[in-house]
């Protein structure tokens, strides 16, 4: 029995390691940009086009992940996603022409999106999903923290393309691990919609689910808030509170560290206190709102710095907990597709709201960042209330192996 338990945890450990890799790939981007600008001889705006193609690939992954899981299973879907990610990294490592470099980001985004969506769907079906998913996304934060350090170190003696070579090579043993430890084909969940499990049009069916659409809006606003504060927090601290570049940089790092710590600590504490996932999320959203208000009215740089760390801490559990309750937003056969949609749409908010925050800061002043965050936090509270009111009660989740206590929901 203990051997079986250990074996069942090997894929979970591989999932955590994969999210460290995904976090690394996200974290190296900012460090590599100056080297790419110098190498290709282009301006910031032109080099930045890679983010749009990456986002397009990520959204495509969100719309196809559910179909991949239903058609081929978790193991093959992960091999496909990881293989595409590795190929994109290996091609980037040969320093392609700029047009090809921008184009291959579609593959990088697709591979990353498939890995994220499939692993979210996989852990959602396991007992204690809320805690597992919070840990999963916490390991993304670990990778995002380590990514700049790794890239900076490699750039001291190798070109920027070597960073992507390392990321591609690291992905290969993870793919092998999934191939060896996951079953060839998982038993699909039982249908809870009148026996229509084989009916095509999974994405169309999910789009018709109001609870899923509200969940997608919720995560789009959430990611927009998380990335917006992460991108513009440095400018706010320097220009509005007179912090030095070094201290402001440390403060923003503290924001991301708070995000990771929130994912490691809040969910287990909430489970011990007997809180549900929806209740825990309301508490986190209240903490987010209070932290944003504190940043707005902060009398000095020290209080502003503390508010940023607290903001990251309370933001931490929101995304993974939303993934954990995805089975309560739709019928079982549509859960993988719903998770893919939630994951894919979130990247839209991660592009639109940070851009809007920057545009407002450019026209009015960077002091607008905290009130902008407060508005988004209040929007999150409203949308989460709408989402929670449409969730299926846990007792009605047909075929689910989890209990409310185990899952924290």
LOVEX-308072 format. One record per residue (C-alpha): x, y, z; residue number from 1. Coordinates in Angstrom, 3 decimals, always signed. Layout:
BEGIN
<rec px="X" py="Y" pz="Z" seq="NUM"/>
...
***
This chain:
BEGIN
<rec px="+0.000" py="+0.000" pz="+0.000" seq="1"/>
<rec px="+2.811" py="+2.394" pz="+0.856" seq="2"/>
<rec px="+4.518" py="+1.594" pz="-2.459" seq="3"/>
<rec px="+1.289" py="+2.375" pz="-4.302" seq="4"/>
<rec px="+0.984" py="+5.652" pz="-2.411" seq="5"/>
<rec px="+4.546" py="+6.613" pz="-3.309" seq="6"/>
<rec px="+3.938" py="+5.704" pz="-6.961" seq="7"/>
<rec px="+0.783" py="+7.837" pz="-7.073" seq="8"/>
<rec px="+2.775" py="+10.830" pz="-5.835" seq="9"/>
<rec px="+5.480" py="+10.583" pz="-8.485" seq="10"/>
<rec px="+3.341" py="+12.299" pz="-11.175" seq="11"/>
<rec px="+2.419" py="+15.003" pz="-8.643" seq="12"/>
<rec px="+6.096" py="+15.660" pz="-7.938" seq="13"/>
<rec px="+6.743" py="+15.784" pz="-11.691" seq="14"/>
<rec px="+3.871" py="+18.268" pz="-12.029" seq="15"/>
<rec px="+5.496" py="+20.505" pz="-9.416" seq="16"/>
<rec px="+8.851" py="+20.276" pz="-11.211" seq="17"/>
<rec px="+7.155" py="+21.114" pz="-14.512" seq="18"/>
<rec px="+5.618" py="+24.254" pz="-13.015" seq="19"/>
<rec px="+9.057" py="+25.278" pz="-11.762" seq="20"/>
<rec px="+10.191" py="+24.963" pz="-15.393" seq="21"/>
<rec px="+7.214" py="+27.005" pz="-16.620" seq="22"/>
<rec px="+8.019" py="+29.641" pz="-14.003" seq="23"/>
<rec px="+11.660" py="+29.671" pz="-15.099" seq="24"/>
<rec px="+10.632" py="+30.255" pz="-18.712" seq="25"/>
<rec px="+8.447" py="+33.186" pz="-17.606" seq="26"/>
<rec px="+11.096" py="+34.613" pz="-15.289" seq="27"/>
<rec px="+13.941" py="+34.684" pz="-17.815" seq="28"/>
<rec px="+12.025" py="+36.836" pz="-20.289" seq="29"/>
<rec px="+12.757" py="+40.238" pz="-18.790" seq="30"/>
<rec px="+16.466" py="+39.497" pz="-18.428" seq="31"/>
<rec px="+16.765" py="+38.271" pz="-22.013" seq="32"/>
<rec px="+15.034" py="+41.272" pz="-23.610" seq="33"/>
<rec px="+18.063" py="+43.640" pz="-23.599" seq="34"/>
<rec px="+20.261" py="+40.912" pz="-25.088" seq="35"/>
<rec px="+17.663" py="+40.203" pz="-27.788" seq="36"/>
<rec px="+17.373" py="+43.907" pz="-28.580" seq="37"/>
<rec px="+21.144" py="+44.172" pz="-28.997" seq="38"/>
<rec px="+21.407" py="+40.943" pz="-30.967" seq="39"/>
<rec px="+18.658" py="+41.696" pz="-33.477" seq="40"/>
<rec px="+19.263" py="+45.467" pz="-33.514" seq="41"/>
<rec px="+15.604" py="+46.344" pz="-32.946" seq="42"/>
<rec px="+13.656" py="+48.631" pz="-30.644" seq="43"/>
<rec px="+11.640" py="+47.602" pz="-27.595" seq="44"/>
<rec px="+8.268" py="+47.769" pz="-29.345" seq="45"/>
<rec px="+9.374" py="+45.486" pz="-32.180" seq="46"/>
<rec px="+10.996" py="+42.927" pz="-29.905" seq="47"/>
<rec px="+7.854" py="+42.999" pz="-27.776" seq="48"/>
<rec px="+5.785" py="+41.517" pz="-30.608" seq="49"/>
<rec px="+6.918" py="+38.110" pz="-29.345" seq="50"/>
<rec px="+4.517" py="+38.486" pz="-26.412" seq="51"/>
<rec px="+1.510" py="+38.695" pz="-28.734" seq="52"/>
<rec px="+2.409" py="+35.515" pz="-30.619" seq="53"/>
<rec px="+3.138" py="+33.714" pz="-27.348" seq="54"/>
<rec px="-0.283" py="+34.776" pz="-26.038" seq="55"/>
<rec px="-1.927" py="+33.551" pz="-29.248" seq="56"/>
<rec px="-0.347" py="+30.137" pz="-28.799" seq="57"/>
<rec px="-1.352" py="+30.065" pz="-25.136" seq="58"/>
<rec px="-4.981" py="+30.848" pz="-25.994" seq="59"/>
<rec px="-4.966" py="+28.164" pz="-28.682" seq="60"/>
<rec px="-3.766" py="+25.696" pz="-26.055" seq="61"/>
<rec px="-6.618" py="+26.674" pz="-23.771" seq="62"/>
<rec px="-9.160" py="+25.936" pz="-26.499" seq="63"/>
<rec px="-7.710" py="+22.521" pz="-27.422" seq="64"/>
<rec px="-6.485" py="+21.104" pz="-24.094" seq="65"/>
<rec px="-9.854" py="+19.590" pz="-23.205" seq="66"/>
<rec px="-10.138" py="+17.874" pz="-26.582" seq="67"/>
<rec px="-6.607" py="+16.480" pz="-26.237" seq="68"/>
<rec px="-7.368" py="+15.024" pz="-22.806" seq="69"/>
<rec px="-10.666" py="+13.493" pz="-23.948" seq="70"/>
<rec px="-9.141" py="+12.069" pz="-27.117" seq="71"/>
<rec px="-5.711" py="+10.908" pz="-25.953" seq="72"/>
<rec px="-5.576" py="+11.095" pz="-22.143" seq="73"/>
<rec px="-3.416" py="+13.030" pz="-19.721" seq="74"/>
<rec px="-0.151" py="+11.242" pz="-20.479" seq="75"/>
<rec px="-0.178" py="+11.816" pz="-24.228" seq="76"/>
<rec px="-1.425" py="+15.387" pz="-23.788" seq="77"/>
<rec px="+1.517" py="+16.185" pz="-21.512" seq="78"/>
<rec px="+3.956" py="+14.595" pz="-23.942" seq="79"/>
<rec px="+2.482" py="+16.695" pz="-26.764" seq="80"/>
<rec px="+2.652" py="+19.924" pz="-24.749" seq="81"/>
<rec px="+6.122" py="+19.253" pz="-23.418" seq="82"/>
<rec px="+7.375" py="+18.125" pz="-26.810" seq="83"/>
<rec px="+6.145" py="+21.320" pz="-28.482" seq="84"/>
<rec px="+7.745" py="+23.372" pz="-25.682" seq="85"/>
<rec px="+11.064" py="+21.541" pz="-26.129" seq="86"/>
<rec px="+11.026" py="+21.958" pz="-29.904" seq="87"/>
<rec px="+10.316" py="+25.678" pz="-29.585" seq="88"/>
<rec px="+13.186" py="+26.028" pz="-27.097" seq="89"/>
<rec px="+15.629" py="+24.064" pz="-29.266" seq="90"/>
<rec px="+14.742" py="+26.123" pz="-32.342" seq="91"/>
<rec px="+15.112" py="+29.376" pz="-30.388" seq="92"/>
<rec px="+18.526" py="+28.152" pz="-29.215" seq="93"/>
<rec px="+19.875" py="+28.171" pz="-32.801" seq="94"/>
<rec px="+19.182" py="+31.930" pz="-33.011" seq="95"/>
<rec px="+16.657" py="+32.017" pz="-35.887" seq="96"/>
<rec px="+15.902" py="+35.154" pz="-37.942" seq="97"/>
<rec px="+13.729" py="+37.561" pz="-36.012" seq="98"/>
<rec px="+10.545" py="+36.811" pz="-37.965" seq="99"/>
<rec px="+10.987" py="+33.103" pz="-37.279" seq="100"/>
<rec px="+11.802" py="+33.836" pz="-33.628" seq="101"/>
<rec px="+8.511" py="+35.712" pz="-33.268" seq="102"/>
<rec px="+6.607" py="+32.957" pz="-35.067" seq="103"/>
<rec px="+8.037" py="+30.152" pz="-32.937" seq="104"/>
<rec px="+6.662" py="+31.864" pz="-29.843" seq="105"/>
<rec px="+3.279" py="+30.511" pz="-30.955" seq="106"/>
<rec px="+4.674" py="+27.034" pz="-30.343" seq="107"/>
<rec px="+6.253" py="+28.093" pz="-27.047" seq="108"/>
<rec px="+2.930" py="+29.548" pz="-25.894" seq="109"/>
<rec px="+1.021" py="+26.479" pz="-27.075" seq="110"/>
<rec px="+3.349" py="+24.051" pz="-25.316" seq="111"/>
<rec px="+3.286" py="+26.090" pz="-22.107" seq="112"/>
<rec px="-0.490" py="+26.425" pz="-22.211" seq="113"/>
<rec px="-1.024" py="+22.699" pz="-22.727" seq="114"/>
<rec px="+1.286" py="+21.816" pz="-19.848" seq="115"/>
<rec px="-0.489" py="+24.250" pz="-17.530" seq="116"/>
<rec px="-4.036" py="+23.302" pz="-18.531" seq="117"/>
<rec px="-3.474" py="+19.538" pz="-18.464" seq="118"/>
<rec px="-1.692" py="+19.564" pz="-15.114" seq="119"/>
<rec px="-4.401" py="+21.769" pz="-13.621" seq="120"/>
<rec px="-7.039" py="+19.333" pz="-14.898" seq="121"/>
<rec px="-5.065" py="+16.326" pz="-13.638" seq="122"/>
<rec px="-4.654" py="+17.635" pz="-10.082" seq="123"/>
<rec px="-8.248" py="+18.860" pz="-9.958" seq="124"/>
<rec px="-9.353" py="+15.214" pz="-9.983" seq="125"/>
<rec px="-7.165" py="+14.191" pz="-7.034" seq="126"/>
<rec px="-8.122" py="+14.284" pz="-3.343" seq="127"/>
<rec px="-7.123" py="+17.535" pz="-1.656" seq="128"/>
<rec px="-7.182" py="+19.359" pz="-4.977" seq="129"/>
<rec px="-7.238" py="+22.860" pz="-3.481" seq="130"/>
<rec px="-4.004" py="+22.349" pz="-1.545" seq="131"/>
<rec px="-2.362" py="+20.459" pz="-4.423" seq="132"/>
<rec px="-3.157" py="+23.210" pz="-6.914" seq="133"/>
<rec px="-1.979" py="+25.939" pz="-4.568" seq="134"/>
<rec px="+1.329" py="+24.103" pz="-4.207" seq="135"/>
<rec px="+1.494" py="+23.609" pz="-7.976" seq="136"/>
<rec px="+1.193" py="+27.327" pz="-8.651" seq="137"/>
<rec px="+3.495" py="+28.140" pz="-5.764" seq="138"/>
<rec px="+6.204" py="+26.184" pz="-7.565" seq="139"/>
<rec px="+5.557" py="+28.393" pz="-10.598" seq="140"/>
<rec px="+6.417" py="+31.306" pz="-8.319" seq="141"/>
<rec px="+9.601" py="+29.543" pz="-7.248" seq="142"/>
<rec px="+10.606" py="+29.185" pz="-10.884" seq="143"/>
<rec px="+9.722" py="+32.817" pz="-11.629" seq="144"/>
<rec px="+11.969" py="+33.931" pz="-8.762" seq="145"/>
<rec px="+14.860" py="+31.724" pz="-9.904" seq="146"/>
<rec px="+14.508" py="+32.528" pz="-13.610" seq="147"/>
<rec px="+16.166" py="+35.969" pz="-13.542" seq="148"/>
<rec px="+19.053" py="+34.592" pz="-11.472" seq="149"/>
<rec px="+19.576" py="+31.695" pz="-13.898" seq="150"/>
<rec px="+19.430" py="+33.919" pz="-16.973" seq="151"/>
<rec px="+21.766" py="+36.525" pz="-15.466" seq="152"/>
<rec px="+24.310" py="+33.840" pz="-14.570" seq="153"/>
<rec px="+24.226" py="+32.204" pz="-18.015" seq="154"/>
<rec px="+24.553" py="+35.561" pz="-19.787" seq="155"/>
<rec px="+27.870" py="+36.166" pz="-18.037" seq="156"/>
<rec px="+29.563" py="+33.579" pz="-20.263" seq="157"/>
<rec px="+27.104" py="+32.457" pz="-22.988" seq="158"/>
<rec px="+24.696" py="+34.136" pz="-25.465" seq="159"/>
<rec px="+21.013" py="+34.544" pz="-24.630" seq="160"/>
<rec px="+20.050" py="+31.586" pz="-26.811" seq="161"/>
<rec px="+21.804" py="+29.256" pz="-24.344" seq="162"/>
<rec px="+19.118" py="+29.998" pz="-21.772" seq="163"/>
<rec px="+16.456" py="+28.484" pz="-23.999" seq="164"/>
<rec px="+18.690" py="+25.527" pz="-24.747" seq="165"/>
<rec px="+18.903" py="+24.813" pz="-21.018" seq="166"/>
<rec px="+15.111" py="+25.105" pz="-20.606" seq="167"/>
<rec px="+14.491" py="+22.760" pz="-23.541" seq="168"/>
<rec px="+16.925" py="+20.153" pz="-22.225" seq="169"/>
<rec px="+15.458" py="+20.310" pz="-18.717" seq="170"/>
<rec px="+11.997" py="+19.550" pz="-20.112" seq="171"/>
<rec px="+13.082" py="+16.217" pz="-21.623" seq="172"/>
<rec px="+13.509" py="+14.192" pz="-18.390" seq="173"/>
<rec px="+10.174" py="+15.553" pz="-17.179" seq="174"/>
<rec px="+8.493" py="+14.243" pz="-20.341" seq="175"/>
<rec px="+10.155" py="+10.879" pz="-19.837" seq="176"/>
<rec px="+8.933" py="+10.823" pz="-16.241" seq="177"/>
<rec px="+5.309" py="+11.432" pz="-17.234" seq="178"/>
<rec px="+5.611" py="+8.824" pz="-19.980" seq="179"/>
<rec px="+6.807" py="+6.219" pz="-17.486" seq="180"/>
<rec px="+4.588" py="+6.958" pz="-14.496" seq="181"/>
<rec px="+1.164" py="+7.845" pz="-15.929" seq="182"/>
<rec px="-1.224" py="+5.234" pz="-17.372" seq="183"/>
<rec px="-1.620" py="+5.149" pz="-21.133" seq="184"/>
<rec px="-5.276" py="+6.164" pz="-20.957" seq="185"/>
<rec px="-7.272" py="+7.267" pz="-17.942" seq="186"/>
<rec px="-10.871" py="+6.181" pz="-17.486" seq="187"/>
<rec px="-13.006" py="+9.181" pz="-18.517" seq="188"/>
<rec px="-15.322" py="+10.614" pz="-15.869" seq="189"/>
<rec px="-18.949" py="+9.449" pz="-16.012" seq="190"/>
<rec px="-21.354" py="+11.654" pz="-17.918" seq="191"/>
<rec px="-23.706" py="+13.782" pz="-15.827" seq="192"/>
<rec px="-25.712" py="+15.264" pz="-18.684" seq="193"/>
<rec px="-28.037" py="+12.489" pz="-19.744" seq="194"/>
<rec px="-25.453" py="+10.138" pz="-21.227" seq="195"/>
<rec px="-24.101" py="+12.622" pz="-23.753" seq="196"/>
<rec px="-20.440" py="+11.891" pz="-22.967" seq="197"/>
<rec px="-19.495" py="+11.190" pz="-26.565" seq="198"/>
<rec px="-21.214" py="+14.197" pz="-28.077" seq="199"/>
<rec px="-18.743" py="+16.430" pz="-29.959" seq="200"/>
<rec px="-18.374" py="+20.168" pz="-29.550" seq="201"/>
<rec px="-16.766" py="+20.283" pz="-26.117" seq="202"/>
<rec px="-15.612" py="+23.896" pz="-26.410" seq="203"/>
<rec px="-18.984" py="+25.041" pz="-27.731" seq="204"/>
<rec px="-20.723" py="+23.289" pz="-24.843" seq="205"/>
<rec px="-18.397" py="+24.935" pz="-22.301" seq="206"/>
<rec px="-18.916" py="+28.401" pz="-23.755" seq="207"/>
<rec px="-22.638" py="+27.952" pz="-23.128" seq="208"/>
<rec px="-22.031" py="+27.468" pz="-19.395" seq="209"/>
<rec px="-22.579" py="+30.819" pz="-17.580" seq="210"/>
<rec px="-20.607" py="+29.713" pz="-14.509" seq="211"/>
<rec px="-17.565" py="+28.854" pz="-16.628" seq="212"/>
<rec px="-17.745" py="+32.173" pz="-18.489" seq="213"/>
<rec px="-17.927" py="+34.051" pz="-15.193" seq="214"/>
<rec px="-14.951" py="+32.033" pz="-13.951" seq="215"/>
<rec px="-13.026" py="+33.003" pz="-17.078" seq="216"/>
<rec px="-13.844" py="+36.687" pz="-16.529" seq="217"/>
<rec px="-12.787" py="+36.339" pz="-12.902" seq="218"/>
<rec px="-9.377" py="+34.886" pz="-13.802" seq="219"/>
<rec px="-8.847" py="+37.433" pz="-16.587" seq="220"/>
<rec px="-9.315" py="+40.265" pz="-14.076" seq="221"/>
<rec px="-7.200" py="+38.438" pz="-11.495" seq="222"/>
<rec px="-4.244" py="+37.885" pz="-13.823" seq="223"/>
<rec px="-4.565" py="+41.472" pz="-15.040" seq="224"/>
<rec px="-4.280" py="+42.683" pz="-11.438" seq="225"/>
<rec px="-1.383" py="+40.338" pz="-10.610" seq="226"/>
<rec px="+0.655" py="+41.200" pz="-13.714" seq="227"/>
<rec px="-0.317" py="+44.876" pz="-13.682" seq="228"/>
<rec px="+0.996" py="+45.400" pz="-10.149" seq="229"/>
<rec px="+4.061" py="+43.275" pz="-10.898" seq="230"/>
<rec px="+4.884" py="+45.282" pz="-14.024" seq="231"/>
<rec px="+4.193" py="+48.816" pz="-12.776" seq="232"/>
<rec px="+4.920" py="+48.481" pz="-9.062" seq="233"/>
<rec px="+8.593" py="+49.357" pz="-9.560" seq="234"/>
<rec px="+7.730" py="+52.625" pz="-11.337" seq="235"/>
<rec px="+5.170" py="+53.502" pz="-8.666" seq="236"/>
<rec px="+7.604" py="+52.979" pz="-5.796" seq="237"/>
<rec px="+10.382" py="+54.957" pz="-7.475" seq="238"/>
<rec px="+8.323" py="+57.868" pz="-8.794" seq="239"/>
<rec px="+5.715" py="+58.256" pz="-6.041" seq="240"/>
<rec px="+7.656" py="+57.210" pz="-2.924" seq="241"/>
<rec px="+11.204" py="+58.071" pz="-3.945" seq="242"/>
<rec px="+12.575" py="+54.589" pz="-3.349" seq="243"/>
<rec px="+15.939" py="+53.815" pz="-4.887" seq="244"/>
<rec px="+16.018" py="+51.415" pz="-7.808" seq="245"/>
<rec px="+17.614" py="+48.781" pz="-5.585" seq="246"/>
<rec px="+15.025" py="+49.006" pz="-2.795" seq="247"/>
<rec px="+12.139" py="+49.169" pz="-5.277" seq="248"/>
<rec px="+13.512" py="+46.090" pz="-7.007" seq="249"/>
<rec px="+13.702" py="+44.252" pz="-3.697" seq="250"/>
<rec px="+10.137" py="+45.308" pz="-2.911" seq="251"/>
<rec px="+8.824" py="+43.950" pz="-6.202" seq="252"/>
<rec px="+10.730" py="+40.721" pz="-5.539" seq="253"/>
<rec px="+9.002" py="+40.660" pz="-2.146" seq="254"/>
<rec px="+5.666" py="+40.984" pz="-3.954" seq="255"/>
<rec px="+6.403" py="+37.852" pz="-6.004" seq="256"/>
<rec px="+7.763" py="+36.058" pz="-2.952" seq="257"/>
<rec px="+4.550" py="+36.919" pz="-1.112" seq="258"/>
<rec px="+2.602" py="+35.399" pz="-4.001" seq="259"/>
<rec px="+4.504" py="+32.108" pz="-3.677" seq="260"/>
<rec px="+4.233" py="+32.054" pz="+0.128" seq="261"/>
<rec px="+0.498" py="+32.703" pz="-0.034" seq="262"/>
<rec px="+0.097" py="+29.632" pz="-2.215" seq="263"/>
<rec px="+2.139" py="+27.482" pz="+0.125" seq="264"/>
<rec px="+0.629" py="+28.693" pz="+3.413" seq="265"/>
<rec px="-2.946" py="+29.973" pz="+3.119" seq="266"/>
<rec px="-4.710" py="+26.880" pz="+1.763" seq="267"/>
<rec px="-3.343" py="+24.455" pz="+4.410" seq="268"/>
<rec px="-4.174" py="+26.967" pz="+7.151" seq="269"/>
<rec px="-7.696" py="+27.423" pz="+5.769" seq="270"/>
<rec px="-8.185" py="+23.648" pz="+5.647" seq="271"/>
<rec px="-7.156" py="+23.316" pz="+9.302" seq="272"/>
<rec px="-9.655" py="+26.052" pz="+10.195" seq="273"/>
<rec px="-12.401" py="+24.203" pz="+8.335" seq="274"/>
<rec px="-12.884" py="+26.892" pz="+5.682" seq="275"/>
<rec px="-14.289" py="+26.086" pz="+2.258" seq="276"/>
<rec px="-12.445" py="+27.109" pz="-0.892" seq="277"/>
<rec px="-15.104" py="+29.702" pz="-1.701" seq="278"/>
<rec px="-14.884" py="+31.153" pz="+1.797" seq="279"/>
<rec px="-11.093" py="+31.187" pz="+1.697" seq="280"/>
<rec px="-11.215" py="+33.031" pz="-1.627" seq="281"/>
<rec px="-13.542" py="+35.689" pz="-0.195" seq="282"/>
<rec px="-11.064" py="+36.201" pz="+2.665" seq="283"/>
<rec px="-8.186" py="+36.509" pz="+0.170" seq="284"/>
<rec px="-10.142" py="+38.996" pz="-1.946" seq="285"/>
<rec px="-10.837" py="+41.075" pz="+1.150" seq="286"/>
<rec px="-7.110" py="+40.975" pz="+1.939" seq="287"/>
<rec px="-6.290" py="+42.019" pz="-1.628" seq="288"/>
<rec px="-8.670" py="+44.982" pz="-1.407" seq="289"/>
<rec px="-7.321" py="+46.070" pz="+1.981" seq="290"/>
<rec px="-3.704" py="+45.788" pz="+0.790" seq="291"/>
<rec px="-4.447" py="+47.845" pz="-2.328" seq="292"/>
<rec px="-6.139" py="+50.519" pz="-0.196" seq="293"/>
<rec px="-3.092" py="+50.501" pz="+2.107" seq="294"/>
<rec px="-0.802" py="+51.037" pz="-0.880" seq="295"/>
<rec px="-3.047" py="+53.926" pz="-1.965" seq="296"/>
<rec px="-3.009" py="+55.758" pz="+1.376" seq="297"/>
<rec px="+0.490" py="+54.684" pz="+2.473" seq="298"/>
<rec px="+2.190" py="+57.633" pz="+4.231" seq="299"/>
<rec px="+5.690" py="+56.570" pz="+3.294" seq="300"/>
<rec px="+7.827" py="+54.137" pz="+1.309" seq="301"/>
<rec px="+8.109" py="+51.591" pz="+4.135" seq="302"/>
<rec px="+4.346" py="+51.158" pz="+4.470" seq="303"/>
<rec px="+4.004" py="+51.085" pz="+0.684" seq="304"/>
<rec px="+6.578" py="+48.291" pz="+0.520" seq="305"/>
<rec px="+4.763" py="+46.258" pz="+3.168" seq="306"/>
<rec px="+1.466" py="+46.727" pz="+1.318" seq="307"/>
<rec px="+2.984" py="+45.273" pz="-1.849" seq="308"/>
<rec px="+4.212" py="+42.156" pz="-0.052" seq="309"/>
<rec px="+0.795" py="+41.705" pz="+1.590" seq="310"/>
<rec px="-0.920" py="+42.219" pz="-1.749" seq="311"/>
<rec px="+1.146" py="+39.425" pz="-3.296" seq="312"/>
<rec px="+0.473" py="+37.166" pz="-0.301" seq="313"/>
<rec px="-3.312" py="+37.485" pz="-0.564" seq="314"/>
<rec px="-3.284" py="+37.216" pz="-4.354" seq="315"/>
<rec px="-1.409" py="+33.913" pz="-4.183" seq="316"/>
<rec px="-4.164" py="+31.310" pz="-3.662" seq="317"/>
<rec px="-6.829" py="+32.859" pz="-5.900" seq="318"/>
<rec px="-5.841" py="+31.400" pz="-9.280" seq="319"/>
<rec px="-5.142" py="+27.801" pz="-8.182" seq="320"/>
<rec px="-8.232" py="+27.725" pz="-5.957" seq="321"/>
<rec px="-10.388" py="+28.772" pz="-8.902" seq="322"/>
<rec px="-8.942" py="+25.848" pz="-10.842" seq="323"/>
<rec px="-9.708" py="+23.544" pz="-7.907" seq="324"/>
<rec px="-13.421" py="+24.444" pz="-7.946" seq="325"/>
<rec px="-13.730" py="+24.163" pz="-11.750" seq="326"/>
<rec px="-15.527" py="+20.786" pz="-11.422" seq="327"/>
<rec px="-18.318" py="+22.665" pz="-9.651" seq="328"/>
<rec px="-18.825" py="+25.031" pz="-12.595" seq="329"/>
<rec px="-19.876" py="+22.442" pz="-15.173" seq="330"/>
<rec px="-20.613" py="+18.742" pz="-15.742" seq="331"/>
<rec px="-17.782" py="+16.199" pz="-15.316" seq="332"/>
<rec px="-17.139" py="+15.501" pz="-19.004" seq="333"/>
<rec px="-16.566" py="+19.215" pz="-19.665" seq="334"/>
<rec px="-14.168" py="+19.877" pz="-16.782" seq="335"/>
<rec px="-10.884" py="+19.513" pz="-18.784" seq="336"/>
<rec px="-12.215" py="+21.803" pz="-21.514" seq="337"/>
<rec px="-13.466" py="+24.308" pz="-18.925" seq="338"/>
<rec px="-10.059" py="+24.382" pz="-17.255" seq="339"/>
<rec px="-8.412" py="+24.948" pz="-20.621" seq="340"/>
<rec px="-10.778" py="+27.826" pz="-21.318" seq="341"/>
<rec px="-10.193" py="+29.370" pz="-17.881" seq="342"/>
<rec px="-6.438" py="+29.116" pz="-18.355" seq="343"/>
<rec px="-6.492" py="+30.440" pz="-21.913" seq="344"/>
<rec px="-8.743" py="+33.438" pz="-21.253" seq="345"/>
<rec px="-6.674" py="+34.457" pz="-18.232" seq="346"/>
<rec px="-3.812" py="+35.459" pz="-20.520" seq="347"/>
<rec px="-6.108" py="+38.028" pz="-22.177" seq="348"/>
<rec px="-6.523" py="+39.836" pz="-18.876" seq="349"/>
<rec px="-2.777" py="+39.530" pz="-18.329" seq="350"/>
<rec px="-2.260" py="+41.588" pz="-21.481" seq="351"/>
<rec px="-5.204" py="+44.029" pz="-21.445" seq="352"/>
<rec px="-5.216" py="+45.268" pz="-17.838" seq="353"/>
<rec px="-1.455" py="+45.859" pz="-17.483" seq="354"/>
<rec px="-1.575" py="+47.785" pz="-20.769" seq="355"/>
<rec px="-4.528" py="+49.818" pz="-19.461" seq="356"/>
<rec px="-2.714" py="+50.503" pz="-16.186" seq="357"/>
<rec px="+0.301" py="+51.730" pz="-18.145" seq="358"/>
<rec px="-1.812" py="+53.913" pz="-20.407" seq="359"/>
<rec px="-3.528" py="+55.529" pz="-17.403" seq="360"/>
<rec px="-0.175" py="+56.027" pz="-15.705" seq="361"/>
<rec px="+1.194" py="+57.646" pz="-18.843" seq="362"/>
<rec px="-1.747" py="+60.042" pz="-19.184" seq="363"/>
<rec px="-2.572" py="+60.795" pz="-15.537" seq="364"/>
<rec px="+0.341" py="+59.620" pz="-13.434" seq="365"/>
<rec px="+1.704" py="+56.421" pz="-11.953" seq="366"/>
<rec px="+0.012" py="+57.287" pz="-8.642" seq="367"/>
<rec px="-3.104" py="+55.754" pz="-10.215" seq="368"/>
<rec px="-1.766" py="+52.205" pz="-9.812" seq="369"/>
<rec px="-3.171" py="+51.553" pz="-6.281" seq="370"/>
<rec px="-6.671" py="+52.947" pz="-7.039" seq="371"/>
<rec px="-6.612" py="+50.964" pz="-10.280" seq="372"/>
<rec px="-5.815" py="+47.865" pz="-8.195" seq="373"/>
<rec px="-8.646" py="+48.691" pz="-5.779" seq="374"/>
<rec px="-11.147" py="+48.889" pz="-8.659" seq="375"/>
<rec px="-10.011" py="+45.507" pz="-9.990" seq="376"/>
<rec px="-10.135" py="+44.007" pz="-6.483" seq="377"/>
<rec px="-13.725" py="+45.167" pz="-6.011" seq="378"/>
<rec px="-14.579" py="+43.762" pz="-9.445" seq="379"/>
<rec px="-13.090" py="+40.434" pz="-8.340" seq="380"/>
<rec px="-15.278" py="+40.399" pz="-5.228" seq="381"/>
<rec px="-18.396" py="+40.988" pz="-7.313" seq="382"/>
<rec px="-17.569" py="+38.397" pz="-9.972" seq="383"/>
<rec px="-16.547" py="+35.784" pz="-7.367" seq="384"/>
<rec px="-19.890" py="+36.260" pz="-5.624" seq="385"/>
<rec px="-21.603" py="+35.561" pz="-8.969" seq="386"/>
<rec px="-19.384" py="+32.524" pz="-9.563" seq="387"/>
<rec px="-19.944" py="+31.092" pz="-6.082" seq="388"/>
<rec px="-23.717" py="+31.466" pz="-6.417" seq="389"/>
<rec px="-23.639" py="+29.235" pz="-9.504" seq="390"/>
<rec px="-21.424" py="+26.447" pz="-8.167" seq="391"/>
<rec px="-22.769" py="+22.915" pz="-7.940" seq="392"/>
<rec px="-22.909" py="+21.690" pz="-4.309" seq="393"/>
<rec px="-20.121" py="+19.227" pz="-3.547" seq="394"/>
<rec px="-22.605" py="+16.483" pz="-2.669" seq="395"/>
<rec px="-23.923" py="+16.549" pz="-6.241" seq="396"/>
<rec px="-20.558" py="+16.002" pz="-7.955" seq="397"/>
<rec px="-21.287" py="+12.649" pz="-9.542" seq="398"/>
<rec px="-18.429" py="+10.187" pz="-9.529" seq="399"/>
<rec px="-16.034" py="+12.487" pz="-7.696" seq="400"/>
<rec px="-13.585" py="+10.696" pz="-5.389" seq="401"/>
<rec px="-13.197" py="+13.785" pz="-3.225" seq="402"/>
<rec px="-15.063" py="+14.862" pz="-0.149" seq="403"/>
<rec px="-15.599" py="+18.438" pz="+0.932" seq="404"/>
<rec px="-13.135" py="+18.008" pz="+3.767" seq="405"/>
<rec px="-10.465" py="+16.392" pz="+1.564" seq="406"/>
<rec px="-10.673" py="+18.943" pz="-1.166" seq="407"/>
<rec px="-11.141" py="+21.956" pz="+1.032" seq="408"/>
<rec px="-14.138" py="+22.972" pz="-1.033" seq="409"/>
***
